[in-house]
Amino acid sequence: MELIELKAVWNDVLDELEREARVAWLVFFDARLVSLQDDLLTLDFLDRNKLAAGHDFESHISELQLIALRSAITAITGKNLEIGFS
């Protein structure tokens, strides 16, 4: 799978995530898909730069939220991807 293919179905992934884990959807709905290499999807949260003091957003994402996102990606694409952050 290429990044462009995942971007084409990303709204479907988010819809699945919202149905299964609304809090996880709230975490990831604004994520930017940066790259997809060797089954590693890299996300970025560009809007975090709007915060005056900065924020390490990724450190507050729980393992359960990551599992929910990976599950939604698998449900839509059939691919098992790892998630990383830039």
C-alpha positions in Angstrom: 0.0 0.0 0.0 1.2 3.5 -0.8 0.6 6.6 1.2 -1.7 8.1 -1.5 -3.9 5.0 -1.3 -4.2 5.3 2.4 -5.0 9.0 2.2 -7.8 8.1 -0.3 -9.5 5.9 2.3 -8.5 7.9 5.4 -12.0 9.3 6.0 -13.3 5.8 5.9 -10.7 4.8 8.5 -11.8 7.7 10.7 -15.5 6.8 10.3 -14.7 3.3 11.4 -12.6 4.6 14.3 -15.5 6.9 15.4 -17.9 4.0 15.4 -15.6 1.8 17.5 -13.8 4.2 19.7 -15.0 7.8 19.8 -12.3 9.0 22.2 -9.6 7.6 19.9 -11.3 9.3 17.0 -11.1 12.6 18.9 -7.3 12.0 19.3 -6.6 11.2 15.6 -9.2 13.0 13.5 -6.8 15.9 13.0 -3.6 13.9 12.4 -1.7 14.4 9.2 -0.5 11.4 7.3 3.2 12.1 6.7 4.7 8.9 5.3 4.1 5.1 4.9 7.2 3.0 4.7 7.6 -0.7 5.5 4.2 -0.9 7.2 5.0 2.1 9.5 2.6 5.0 9.2 4.0 8.2 10.4 1.5 10.8 11.7 2.0 14.4 12.7 -0.3 16.8 14.6 0.7 20.1 12.9 -1.9 22.1 14.9 0.0 21.5 18.1 2.3 24.3 16.9 -0.5 26.8 17.5 -0.1 26.3 21.3 1.9 29.0 22.8 4.1 26.9 25.1 4.3 23.8 22.8 3.0 20.4 23.7 4.3 16.9 23.5 0.9 15.5 22.3 2.2 12.1 21.3 3.2 11.2 24.9 -0.5 11.5 25.9 -1.8 9.0 23.4 -2.7 5.7 25.1 -1.9 2.2 23.8 -5.6 1.6 23.7 -6.1 4.5 21.3 -3.3 3.3 19.1 -4.8 -0.2 19.1 -8.1 1.3 18.1 -6.5 3.2 15.2 -4.6 0.2 14.0 -7.8 -1.9 14.1 -9.7 0.7 12.1 -6.9 0.8 9.5 -7.0 -3.0 9.3 -10.8 -3.1 9.0 -10.7 -0.7 6.0 -7.5 -1.6 4.2 -6.7 -5.1 5.4 -3.2 -3.9 6.3 -1.6 -4.2 9.8 0.3 -1.0 10.2 2.5 0.3 13.1 2.0 4.0 14.0 4.8 6.4 14.5 5.0 10.2 15.0 7.1 12.9 13.5 
